[in-house]
Amino acid sequence: MLVDIHNHILPGLDDGPKSIEEALLLAKSAVSNGITHVIATPHHLDAKYRNSSLEVREAVAGLYREFSKRNIHLKILPGQEIHLAANILDELETDLLTLANSGKYLLIELPNAYIPSQTLEVIYIIQLKGYIPIIVHPERNKILRKNKQLLYEYVCKGALIQVTASSLLGLNGRSLRKYTRELIKHNLVHFISSDAHHYLKRPFLLKKAFEYVKKEFSESYVTYFCENASHIVYGTDIQPLSPISFKNYY
Ligand SMILES: [Fe+2]
């Protein structure tokens, strides 16, 4: 079982595939990466896109029918990449989708250029209501890149972290690779996912990313990341490695 917890495979909902044909090519790229389950996470509550839970569920069912017709052996489950917007806590009561119907895990995206003032409060309230926040691609956030200790604090407060396969592979530049490697070394990464958008421009890359982790870190990290992603599908608890602070670290 290999699960990708963050991708944009649903056609026509956001900046992912524009057509069913493109979505099917992306699905084939998932299968060739050994992926068995994709959790489709279209953008939600950001400046451009709103994708209600109903729309996502219908799109997932529609795309799964296309997979079945074409013998594409890939399970697809619903989710959302939820932007940390001012109204996120109101939506929490009404229309936010947990990953893979887990009733537990929520994928949260921060802006790239700053940290919203309510971030810690959102992390706290989400957990108070029984959910676990997963912060996606911290490597894209300018402040978190400069202040790794801040991310450590989010993890200590109960957030889980997902980095993008392409960042670890160096496709987004050397500094992002260095940063994601540092996070792994400090046990601040719980998931590696594709954030796939397009079968050529932003494909799945999980196979290469896990080969890289095996070579540069160890096979036990690969197992850890894969098992964590499986827990999302089962809705079970992750046992995170203890985070290591950047203060007094030699
Ligand atoms: Fe994304």
Residues whose N, C-alpha, C, O or C-beta is under 5 A from the ligand:
A	BS01	LIG	T41 E81 D195
